[in-house]
Amino acid sequence: MQHYTYLLINFFTIIICFVFSFHHKIKFSRFFGAFIKSAALVAFAFIIWDIWFTARGVWWFNHDYIIGLTILGLPFEEILFFFCIPFACIFTYFCLNKFFNFNWQYKKEKYFAVAVIVLSLGLGIYQHAKIYTMVTFLTTGVTVFILYFMLNARIIGKASVIYMLLMPGFLLVNGILTGTGLESPIVNYNPDNFMGFRILTIPLEDVVYGYELILWNIYFFELIGRTKGSLS
């Protein structure tokens, strides 16, 4: 049963959201196609990143907690991660956006985006010797710049608020992956490649990595979903 641990984490991350997707007041199931397309686009880039870092030994996986099926050096469960986590987040984003107003005023969102860009790029450059830290923070800064100033995507503010609301669930899932409640972590990190600052057992870089992942998923989901009609 231990070998199914990572698989079960993915399953329990998605199952409640999946069931409620068919609720008559939510009807998120109408946008399954839009989600799959957007998640696949984003997952492609993040999986390449994952393969590269795994090959370099930036992180590696404990085979005691996975079923043993690998794709290009990644556990099958790790591939699923890039669909299950975004599904739960996009479902939550969809519901909260449907029933509440999370839009930010233009100036406040602009100042926030600039602050994220400056802090991310600054920390990425400062920590250039730590490859996970450097890549994560630099790409996050570039992501926010591209989304806000080049693609004119007004999702940064509300996506950030919703990501913070989802943080307890993120800490639970990622906490288990990084060793909380287990004899040893499912995902292990080379201490030479990240800052070493952790929230419980979770590297700070993981939180920023997740933020970047969700920003791109929300952007493409909005873009593709709008072609189908109202997302409300």
HUSULWO-V147896 format. One line per field, one symbol per residue. ss: DSSP state (H for helix, E for strand, L for the rest). phi: phi as a letter, one per 30 degrees, with the letter a starting at -180 (. if undefined). psi: psi as a letter, one per 30 degrees, with the letter a starting at -180 (. if undefined). A space follows every 50 residues. Layout:
# HUSULWO-V147896
ss->???
phi->???
psi->???
This chain:
# HUSULWO-V147896
ss->LHHHHHHHHHHHHHHHHHHHLLLLLLLHHHHHHHHHHHHHHHHHHHHHHH HHHHHHLLEEELHHHLLLLEELLEEHHHHHHHHHHHHHHHHHHHHHHHHL LLLLLHHHHHHHHHHHHHHHHHHHHHLLLLHHHHHHHHHHHHHHHHHHHH LLLLLHHHHHHHHHHLHHHHHHHHHHHLLLLLLLLLEEELHHHLLLLEEL LEEHHHHHHHHHHHHHHHHHHHHHHHLLLLLL
phi->.edceddddddddcdddddddcdddchdedcedddeddddddeedddded ddddddidbacdddcbdjdbbhicdeddddedcdddddddededddddcb ccdcdeddddddddddddddddddddcddcdddeddddddddedddddcc chdcceddddddddddeedddddddddcjdicdaddccbdddcbdjdbch cceeedddedddededddedddddddddkddc
psi->eefgeeeeeeefefeeeeeffgkffehfffgeeeeeeeeeeeeeeeeeee eeeeefgellkjffglffkljhfkkeeeeeefeeeeeeeeeeeeeefefl jgklkeeeeeeeeeeeeeeeeeeeeehffjeeeeeeeeeeeeeeeeeefe fhjhfeeeeeeeeeefeeeeeeefeeegfkflellekkkjffglefkkjc gkkeeeeeeeeeeeeeeeeeeeeeefffakg.
